[in-house]
Amino acid sequence: ALPEMRDFIHPCFSQDVPRLYPEMEKFDLAMSNGVVEHVGTRDGNADLVPNYQSFREIFITSQLALLRPGGLLLVCGPNRLFPFDFQHGHYYGPLPALKKAVPLCHYMTIPWHKGTHLATHADLRRIAEASGFAVDFPDESQRNYSSMSQLRNRPLLRAAFKGYITAVSVLPLPLRRLFETHTV
């Protein structure tokens, strides 16, 4: 961080903010991008602990508690239902052997495998509603959401991925939620 910004950076967990800064006003917006899928992991990456869902409930609930009435929580991360993940490694079930045998499968996931650490729209909805909050997902296409930086040097794969996102973007919202690359 820039030296002039250091006085404004307060490293802490969201659930600690009310205790550490009781005078702090609540926020209109809180955002986590690429965080929720790491909450409830042993290694901070992808190794889920058995009760990972309770950690995610604490994470989401503590962020919601930081908001003013009518505030917005924006949670983004890779969609567990999308069978490819370009940001993380997935090494559970048959994936290690498959990835070794077929290098093109390097980014594959098994969406319904208990070892995947990613979240779905339904997962996020369940957590927020269990906390007593209303949930509304934006009805926006993800056509321009992903920078695909992991595919920078893979032009054919990048083109295929961009074509997929474009095709999915015209589907009705309930179907898009199943096939989109990310939860937003």
MIROPA-978953 format. One record per residue (C-alpha): x, y, z; residue in one letter. Coordinates in steps of 0.1 Angstrom, whole numbers, plus 5000, padded with zeros to 4 digits. Each point is the difference from the previous one (the first is absolute). Example, Ala and Ser with C-alpha at 12.3 -4.5 7.8 and 13.67 -1.06 7.14 Angstrom:
<atoms>
512349555078A/501450344993S/
</atoms>
This chain:
<atoms>
500050005000A/501150354994L/501350175031P/497350274999E/497349725000M/501349815030R/497950195026D/496949894981F/500849624998I/498749805030H/500949634995P/497449795019C/497349754993F/496550144993S/498649835031Q/502550205021D/499250344987V/497050095023P/502149905031R/503250174988L/498450324986Y/496750045019P/499750374989E/500349914963M/497050074978E/498449724980K/500749984963F/497850044969D/502149744982L/502249715010A/501749784974M/502149684998S/501349884967N/501649664999G/499949955038V/497049795009V/501349694983E/503150015023H/498050045033V/499849675019G/503149854985T/502949855019R/502750154978D/498350334991G/499649874965N/498049694992A/500249735027D/496550025016L/499649935037V/497049785008P/497950295014N/501050264973Y/496450114996Q/499950145035S/503150214993F/498450134969R/496850095019E/502150205025I/501950174972F/496850114981I/498050085031T/502950225014S/500150194967Q/496350054999L/500150135036A/502450284988L/497350144977L/497550285005R/496349914994P/499749974962G/503849954997G/501549774973L/502349715004L/501749894968L/501549655002V/501849874969C/501849684994G/500349704976P/496749814996N/500349655013R/497649884972L/502350114972F/502349714992P/503150214995F/501850235024D/502950204986F/501050155034Q/500549705023H/501449654999G/497649715006H/501649675011Y/497349785013Y/498449684988G/501249894966P/501350354990L/503749965007P/500349694978A/497850154973L/502050335000K/503249804997K/498749794971A/498250284981V/501750345005P/497050184984L/498149905031C/502250215023H/497250255008Y/497349745005M/497949965032T/497449755010I/497150235009P/498149775023W/503149845017H/500150055038K/503650114996G/499350314980T/500450325020H/498050234976L/496650145008A/496750034980T/497350274999H/497849765020A/502849965027D/500250385004L/496350045000R/499649735027R/502650165023I/498650364996A/496449895005E/500949795030A/501450335015S/496750174995G/501050224970F/498350044966A/502049884970V/499850134965D/502649914973F/500750254973P/498549914966D/503150094981E/501949814974S/503549895009Q/501150064964R/502550265012N/500549885036Y/503149784997S/503350134987S/501149644993M/503550105011S/500949645007Q/499449934963L/502150294987R/502449774982N/497449754988R/498250184972P/497949704989L/498849925035L/499450365006R/497850034969A/498149695009A/499450135035F/498850344987K/497749834975G/498549795028Y/499450305022I/498350184970T/497849704994A/499049975036V/499250375003S/496949974979V/498449735021L/497250075025P/501350105034L/499249665018P/502149824973L/502850255001R/500349945037R/500849644993L/502550064971F/501750335008E/503649995009T/499750215032H/497650085027T/499350375004V/
</atoms>
